[in-house]
Structures are given as C-alpha cells and as structure tokens.
Amino acid sequence: MIAGLRTRILAIIVIVTCLTAGVTGVAVAMVVRDWVYQDAQEAVLTTFRHDMETFERQGMPTPGSGGASPGGRSSIGEFLPGDYTVEVDGVTVRQGSAPPQDFPGAMRRELERVPSLYRFQRLPDGKVLVAHSVPRPAIFNAESVVVYGVQPLEDVGPRLSRLTLLVVVAVAGSALLGILVALIVARTVTRPLSRIQSVAARVTDGDTEARLPATNVTELRDLTDTFNSMLDRQNQSIDVLRHQDARSRRFVGDVSHELRSPLAALVPAAEVLREEAATLPADADLRRASELVASEVDTLAGLVDDLLEMTRLDAGAAEVRRTPFELVGALRDALSARGWHSVQVDGAPLTVESDRRRVVAVVTNLVGNAVRHGAPPVTVTVASGPQGSVVEVRDHGPGVPPGDEERVFGRFAKAQEARSRGAGGGAGLGLAIARDNARLLGGDVDYRREGATTVFRLRLAR
C-alpha cells in the first residue's frame, strides 16, 4: 500500500515538473529565438544605415555642381560598398544579387513617394530585405532614389543551436531536480505511514508494547497520539479479556474436578444398572430407562474428562512422555476396547516414538466423531510419510459444510446441518482436543473431502 502511495506521489510530482519544465522551455525557446532574430536584424540595419550615410556623404553630387546629368544616373551607386540595388524614378540603375521583381510592391510605392524612409522585411530564406529612400532626390533630377539590399542574418543558425542546447540542458536539469525533490517529498510523506505499518506488524506479531515514537510535527503528533492511545485501549481490552478467560478456565476446571468425585461413584453404578437391565425384557420401560441413564452417565463422564484435558492443555500443564511403540497394534487395541469392532485399521506395523496415550486419544476422538456424525464404513489407514507418520480416518458421511472446515476444530463446535448427531453424541470438544494434542506432539490434524469420502488426517512428526 505504502509503495503504491509513494509511486503515485512520485508520478504526480514528476509529471507536473516535466510539464512545467517543458512549457517553460518552449516559452524560453520562443523568446530566445525572437531575441536572436531581433539582434541579427538590428545588426543588419545598423550596417545598412552606416552604408547609407557613407553613400549620402560621398556619392551624391553637391548642390553647387548643378545636378547630375541624365547620363550620370548610372554612376549613382559607385560609392555603395555592399550588394545593393538602386532605383531612380522606378528605373533600376544598379542591379544587386536580388532581382527587383522580388521586392514587395507596397514597400516600393511607399519608398518612392516619401524620402528619408528606412524599411525592412524578413524573407522566407532567412535573409532580410532593407530599403532606404535617399533625401533630396531632385539633385539627381529625379523624383525618387531608392536603395535596396538583401542581407543574410549572420550566425542566426549556430546561435539558435547553442541557445536551444542550453535551454534543453536547463529543462532536463530542472526535470531531474524535480524528480529528486519528488523522491524526497514522497519519502517524507510516506515515512510516518511506514512507521505505523511497522508498529502495526509488530503488534500483530504479539509485541503489545510497540508504540510510535514522539514527533514535533503537529499533524503527525496528533496521529501518533491517537494511534498510541488506540493501542493502549486495545491492551486494556486484551487484559480484561484475558482475566475473564482465565476466570472462565478456572471455573471450568473447578467444576470438572467437583463433578469427578460424584461421577466416580455414578460410573460403576451405571455399569451395574446396565447389567441388571440386560436381564429385563427388551420392550420393558425399566430396561430402556436404565440403558438411557447408563449411556448419559458415560457421556457426562467423557465430557468431564474432556474438560479436564482441555484445562491442562490451556494451563500448559500437559506432560508429553515419548516412548517407542507399535502404532497399528495400539490403535487396534484401543478401538476394540471401545467396542468399535466394525472400524477397520489398515497398514503395516509401524513403530513410532511419541506419547502413546495422546496419539491413541487423538485417533479415538477422530474415529468417535466419524462413528457418531459420519456414515459407515469407517476405516483407519496408517502410513509412513517423508515428514513422519500419517493416520487417516475416513467415513462416507456428508462431510463438513463448505466454510466450516476450520470451525469444526473449535471448542463446542458442531456442524449439525451436515453431520447429524446420533445418540451419545459429544459436546463438540473432541476435534478441538484432538488438534491441541496433535500440535502438542509436533503434528497437526486437518480435514479434507475426497469425492464422497470425509477424511480427517493426523500427521505425526518424526
């Protein structure tokens, strides 16, 4: 997220900087171009004025000489030093390099009509047309004497190239400077967000004491104070929840211990009641009532045992006693002892080193869940994998509804919509305790659906 924000800030500043530099560069280039042409034109006009002054001083006959003879008109331009064309009363008496027909008609008429005028016009080929109507044309027995000159604009191309290069370098430098400023601004703007993200990640990882450092920037100070206050309130809420959870766990443990004593007397009594009920007729109400009482006593005893086991796991008091044992035989014995003779255990004999009691408890919890909530046949498969041993419990029930794959491992979780609870169903602790025990042993329990088969898999680390 922060990287994307930094990129957007950088892109916006760079685009604005480049556009500004580009527009400024174009404007400067246009101004420089006009200035270069104007300077070159001024130089041409200055030279032309100087030549005209020289011509008027040396080339014109004096008033006392009586004027120029008609045949003397051809010598009027002798004292002109440059490439000029001279017209007397519209007749060309000196031909320069530029033909007179290229001269604008409006300019020619104005110069022939008004003496002592200077005019110039830029030509398409990069040259300038300059013209001057000399004063006192009557001395030449003429009504008008006009001098035309076509002069190149000296060094305009090289000067424009040099100045354009300077403008390009200046624009590029401005753009690079803008990018550098953009990087600094983007980093300055996103640094507080990076700190917030870092602190939030530390809090997520369990560091409840992580806080943002103090700052003197007003806006950031307010944000820092608000964020740190939020973390303080969160810690207070967590402490309250932990205290309440600890009280709840102590209460569950205390109740379980208190129930254990009367249950210790009820379980043998229920067994006696079950044996006596077996002698009664199958349709006798007393027999059905006795079997129900015995079954519910067994269920209550199992619930109390589960609660006590959960309490030990939560308190970190669970002990792991690892010893080598043969896994397949141990599972067959455990399932047979619980009366699950229809559950088949497949697999070659496999010796593992783990806590036998806990491994058997995990598998019997998974099998009991399959027997109660699944559909036969229920099978147990034992195999050795590259990461350790694997035990899979399969049944042909409807499985867990989509979206509940992890919820079924929660405490007191039931998926009654898909896996109906039969008589003697559990309280929703079996899968939770199975996973806790598996993780205590360095393994895990997971669920998956394979076609019409529901599979709970226990993975044991080597």
C-alpha positions in Angstrom: 0.0 0.0 0.0 2.7 2.5 1.0 4.8 1.6 -2.0 1.8 2.4 -4.2 1.2 5.7 -2.5 4.9 6.6 -2.8 4.7 5.7 -6.5 1.6 7.9 -7.1 3.1 10.9 -5.3 6.3 10.5 -7.2 4.5 10.1 -10.5 2.3 13.2 -9.9 5.3 15.4 -8.9 7.4 14.2 -11.8 4.6 14.7 -14.4 3.9 18.2 -13.1 7.6 19.1 -13.0 8.2 17.8 -16.5 5.1 19.6 -17.9 6.1 22.8 -16.2 9.7 22.5 -17.4 8.6 21.6 -20.9 6.2 24.6 -21.1 8.8 26.9 -19.7 11.4 25.5 -22.1 9.2 26.1 -25.1 8.4 29.6 -23.9 12.0 30.4 -23.3 13.0 29.0 -26.7 10.5 31.2 -28.4 11.7 34.2 -26.6 15.3 33.4 -27.3 14.5 32.8 -31.0 12.8 36.1 -31.3 15.7 37.8 -29.5 18.3 36.2 -31.8 16.4 37.3 -34.9 15.8 40.7 -33.5 19.5 41.1 -32.6 20.6 39.9 -36.1 18.1 42.3 -37.7 19.4 45.2 -35.7 22.9 44.4 -36.8 21.9 44.3 -40.4 20.0 47.6 -40.0 23.0 49.2 -38.3 25.3 48.2 -41.2 22.7 49.4 -43.7 22.3 52.8 -42.0 26.1 53.2 -42.0 26.4 52.4 -45.7 23.6 54.8 -46.5 25.2 57.6 -44.5 28.5 56.9 -46.4 26.7 56.9 -49.7 24.9 60.2 -48.9 28.1 61.8 -47.9 30.4 60.7 -50.7 28.3 59.5 -53.6 25.8 62.3 -54.0 26.7 65.5 -56.1 26.8 68.7 -54.2 24.2 71.3 -54.8 26.7 73.6 -56.4 27.6 71.2 -59.1 24.4 71.8 -61.0 23.0 68.3 -60.5 23.7 65.1 -62.2 23.3 64.8 -65.9 20.9 62.2 -67.2 23.7 60.1 -68.3 25.2 60.3 -64.8 22.4 58.4 -63.2 24.3 55.1 -63.9 27.1 56.2 -61.6 24.9 57.0 -58.6 25.7 53.7 -56.9 29.5 53.8 -57.3 30.1 54.6 -53.7 27.8 51.9 -52.3 30.1 49.3 -50.6 27.6 46.4 -50.4 25.3 44.3 -52.6 22.7 46.9 -53.3 20.1 47.6 -56.0 19.4 51.3 -56.8 16.3 52.6 -58.5 15.8 56.1 -59.8 12.2 57.0 -60.5 11.4 53.3 -60.6 14.2 52.5 -63.1 17.0 50.2 -61.9 20.3 51.9 -62.4 22.3 49.4 -60.3 21.5 45.7 -60.1 22.3 43.7 -57.0 22.1 40.0 -56.4 18.3 40.1 -55.7 16.1 40.9 -58.7 13.8 44.0 -58.2 10.7 42.0 -59.0 11.1 40.2 -55.7 10.7 43.4 -53.7 7.2 43.9 -52.3 5.2 46.4 -54.3 3.7 48.2 -51.3 7.2 48.9 -49.9 8.4 50.2 -53.3 5.5 52.6 -53.7 5.9 53.9 -50.2 9.6 54.5 -50.6 9.2 56.2 -54.0 6.6 58.5 -52.5 8.3 59.5 -49.2 12.0 60.4 -49.0 14.3 59.6 -46.0 12.4 56.4 -45.1 14.0 53.1 -43.8 12.1 49.9 -44.2 13.0 46.2 -43.7 11.2 42.9 -44.2 12.2 39.3 -43.3 12.4 37.0 -46.3 11.5 33.3 -46.2 15.0 32.1 -46.9 16.4 33.5 -43.7 17.5 36.9 -45.2 16.3 40.4 -44.6 15.3 43.0 -47.2 16.3 46.5 -46.2 15.5 49.7 -48.2 16.0 53.4 -48.0 14.7 56.4 -49.9 17.5 58.9 -50.0 16.8 62.5 -49.2 17.0 65.3 -51.8 16.4 63.2 -54.9 15.9 66.4 -57.0 19.7 66.8 -57.1 19.7 63.8 -59.4 16.9 65.4 -61.5 14.7 62.7 -60.1 11.6 62.4 -58.0 12.9 59.4 -56.0 16.1 57.5 -55.4 15.7 54.2 -53.5 18.4 51.8 -52.4 17.5 48.1 -51.7 19.7 45.5 -50.1 19.2 41.8 -49.3 21.4 40.8 -46.3 21.8 37.4 -44.6 21.2 37.2 -40.9 24.7 36.4 -39.7 25.2 33.4 -37.3 21.5 33.0 -36.6 21.6 29.2 -37.1 24.6 28.5 -34.8 23.4 30.9 -32.2 19.9 29.3 -32.1 21.5 25.9 -31.9 23.7 26.9 -28.9 20.9 28.6 -27.1 18.5 25.7 -27.8 21.0 23.3 -26.4 21.3 25.5 -23.3 17.5 25.5 -22.9 17.3 21.7 -23.3 20.0 21.2 -20.7 18.3 23.7 -18.3 14.9 21.9 -18.8 16.5 18.5 -18.3 18.3 19.7 -15.2 15.0 21.1 -13.9 13.3 17.8 -14.5 16.0 15.9 -12.8 15.9 18.3 -9.9 12.1 17.9 -9.8 12.5 14.1 -9.7 15.0 14.4 -6.8 12.6 16.7 -4.9 9.7 14.3 -5.7 11.7 11.4 -4.2 12.4 13.4 -1.1 8.8 14.6 -0.7 7.4 11.1 -1.3 9.7 9.6 1.2 8.9 12.3 3.7 5.2 11.9 3.3 5.2 8.1 3.5 7.8 7.7 6.3 5.2 8.1 9.0 2.9 5.6 7.3 5.8 3.2 7.1 6.4 3.6 10.8 2.7 3.0 11.5 2.8 -0.1 9.3 5.9 -1.4 11.1 4.4 -0.9 14.5 1.1 -2.5 13.5 3.0 -5.5 12.2 4.9 -5.8 15.5 1.6 -5.6 17.4 0.2 -8.3 15.1 3.2 -10.5 15.9 2.5 -10.2 19.6 4.6 -7.2 20.7 1.9 -5.4 22.7 4.4 -2.8 23.9 5.3 -1.4 20.4 4.5 2.3 20.1 5.1 5.1 17.6 7.9 7.4 18.5 7.1 11.0 19.5 7.3 13.7 16.9 7.3 17.5 16.8 5.2 17.8 13.6 1.7 18.9 14.6 -0.3 16.7 12.3 1.9 13.7 12.9 1.9 14.3 16.6 -1.9 14.1 16.7 -1.8 10.9 14.6 0.9 9.4 16.8 -1.0 10.2 20.0 -4.3 8.8 18.6 -2.6 5.6 17.3 -0.7 5.0 20.6 -3.9 5.7 22.6 -5.7 3.1 20.4 -3.0 0.5 21.2 -3.2 1.3 24.9 -7.0 0.8 24.9 -6.5 -2.4 22.9 -4.1 -3.7 25.5 -6.5 -2.8 28.3 -9.3 -4.7 26.5 -7.0 -7.7 25.9 -6.1 -7.7 29.6 -9.7 -7.6 30.6 -10.5 -10.5 28.2 -7.5 -12.5 29.4 -8.7 -12.0 33.0 -12.2 -13.1 32.1 -10.9 -16.0 30.1 -8.6 -17.1 33.0 -11.6 -16.9 35.4 -13.7 -18.9 33.0 -11.0 -21.6 32.6 -10.6 -21.8 36.4 -14.3 -22.1 36.8 -14.4 -24.9 34.2 -11.5 -26.7 35.9 -13.1 -26.3 39.3 -16.4 -27.6 38.1 -14.8 -30.5 36.3 -12.9 -31.5 39.5 -16.0 -31.2 41.6 -18.0 -33.4 39.1 -15.3 -36.0 39.0 -16.0 -37.3 42.5 -19.7 -38.0 42.2 -19.1 -39.4 38.7 -16.6 -41.8 40.1 -19.4 -43.3 42.1 -22.0 -43.0 39.3 -20.0 -44.8 36.6 -19.8 -48.2 38.4 -23.4 -47.8 39.4 -24.4 -47.2 35.8 -22.5 -50.3 34.8 -24.4 -52.4 37.4 -27.6 -50.8 36.2 -26.8 -51.7 32.6 -26.0 -55.3 33.6 -29.3 -55.6 35.5 -31.2 -54.0 32.7 -29.9 -56.7 30.3 -31.9 -59.3 32.2 -35.2 -57.5 31.6 -37.4 -57.9 28.5 -36.3 -55.8 25.5 -39.6 -53.8 25.5 -39.6 -53.1 29.2 -39.7 -49.4 30.1 -37.4 -50.0 33.0 -34.7 -51.5 30.7 -34.9 -48.6 28.3 -34.7 -46.1 31.1 -31.7 -47.9 32.7 -29.9 -48.0 29.4 -30.5 -44.3 28.8 -29.2 -43.4 32.3 -26.1 -45.6 31.8 -25.5 -44.0 28.4 -25.8 -40.4 29.6 -23.6 -41.2 32.6 -20.9 -42.4 30.2 -21.4 -39.2 28.1 -21.1 -37.0 31.2 -18.0 -38.8 32.3 -16.5 -38.3 28.9 -17.4 -34.6 28.9 -15.7 -34.2 32.3 -12.6 -36.0 31.1 -12.5 -33.7 28.0 -12.9 -30.6 30.1 -10.1 -31.6 32.5 -7.9 -32.4 29.5 -8.7 -29.1 27.9 -7.9 -27.3 31.2 -4.5 -29.0 31.4 -3.7 -28.1 27.8 -4.7 -24.4 28.3 -2.6 -24.2 31.5 0.4 -25.7 29.8 0.5 -28.4 32.4 0.1 -31.3 29.9 3.0 -33.7 30.0 4.4 -35.4 26.9 6.0 -38.8 27.6 7.6 -40.1 24.4 8.3 -43.8 24.1 8.7 -46.1 21.1 5.5 -48.2 20.4 3.9 -50.0 17.6 1.2 -47.7 16.2 -1.1 -50.0 14.2 -1.4 -52.5 17.1 -2.0 -49.8 19.6 -4.8 -48.3 17.6 -6.5 -51.7 17.0 -6.4 -52.4 20.7 -7.9 -49.0 21.6 -10.7 -49.3 19.1 -11.5 -52.8 20.1 -11.6 -51.8 23.8 -14.2 -49.1 22.9 -16.4 -51.6 21.1 -15.8 -50.2 17.6 -15.2 -53.7 16.0 -16.6 -52.6 12.6 -13.8 -50.0 12.2 -11.0 -51.5 10.1 -7.4 -50.5 10.7 -5.2 -50.8 7.7 -1.4 -50.5 7.4 1.8 -52.4 8.0 3.3 -52.5 11.5 4.9 -49.1 12.2 7.0 -48.2 15.2 6.9 -44.5 16.3 8.4 -42.6 19.1 5.7 -40.4 20.7 3.3 -40.2 23.6 1.2 -43.3 23.2 -1.7 -42.1 25.3 -2.1 -38.9 23.5 -1.7 -40.4 20.0 -4.4 -43.0 20.9 -6.6 -40.3 22.3 -6.4 -38.2 19.1 -7.3 -41.2 16.8 -10.1 -42.4 19.0 -11.5 -38.8 19.1 -11.4 -38.8 15.2 -13.0 -42.3 15.0 -15.6 -41.4 17.5 -16.5 -38.3 15.5 -16.8 -40.4 12.3 -18.9 -43.1 14.1 -21.3 -40.5 15.6 -21.6 -38.0 12.7 -20.5 -39.9 9.6 -21.7 -43.0 7.8 -20.1 -46.4 7.5 -17.8 -47.9 6.6 -15.3 -46.1 8.8 -11.7 -47.0 8.2 -8.3 -46.1 9.7 -5.2 -46.1 7.5 -1.7 -45.8 8.9 1.3 -45.0 6.7 4.8 -43.6 6.9 5.5 -40.4 5.0 8.6 -38.3 4.3 7.7 -35.9 7.1 6.6 -38.5 9.6 3.7 -40.9 10.2 0.2 -40.2 8.9 -3.1 -41.6 10.2 -6.2 -41.1 8.1 -9.7 -41.7 9.4 -12.3 -42.0 6.6 -16.1 -42.2 6.6 -18.8 -41.9 4.0 -20.9 -39.3 5.6 -21.9 -35.9 4.1 -18.8 -34.2 5.5 -18.5 -30.6 6.8 -20.4 -27.8 5.1 -18.3 -25.5 2.9 -16.8 -22.7 5.0 -16.8 -24.8 8.2 -13.6 -26.7 7.6 -11.7 -24.9 10.3 -14.7 -24.1 12.5 -15.2 -27.8 13.3 -11.9 -27.7 15.2 -13.2 -25.0 17.5 -14.4 -25.8 21.0 -18.1 -26.8 21.3 -18.3 -26.6 17.5 -20.9 -28.7 15.8 -21.9 -28.9 12.1 -25.4 -30.3 12.7 -26.5 -29.2 9.2 -24.3 -31.8 7.5 -23.3 -34.4 10.1 -26.3 -35.4 12.3 -25.7 -36.1 15.9 -26.7 -39.6 16.9 -27.3 -40.9 20.4 -24.5 -40.4 22.7 -23.1 -37.5 20.6 -20.3 -35.4 22.0 -20.3 -31.8 23.2 -18.1 -30.5 20.4 -14.7 -30.8 22.2 -13.4 -34.0 20.6 -11.9 -32.4 17.4 -10.5 -29.4 19.4 -8.8 -31.6 21.9 -7.5 -33.9 19.1 -5.9 -30.9 17.3 -4.4 -29.5 20.5 -2.9 -32.9 21.4 -1.5 -33.3 17.9 0.1 -29.9 17.9 1.5 -30.6 21.4 3.2 -33.6 19.8 4.6 -31.5 17.0 2.0 -32.6 14.4 -1.5 -31.4 13.3 -4.9 -32.6 12.4 -6.7 -31.4 9.2 -9.8 -32.1 7.2 -10.4 -32.6 3.5 -13.1 -34.0 1.3 -12.2 -36.7 -1.3 -15.3 -37.3 -3.5 -17.9 -39.0 -1.3 -15.4 -39.6 1.5 -14.7 -37.5 4.5 -11.1 -37.6 5.7 -9.5 -36.4 8.9 -5.8 -36.7 8.9 -3.3 -36.9 11.8 0.3 -36.0 11.0 2.9 -37.0 13.5 6.4 -35.5 13.3 9.4 -37.9 13.2 
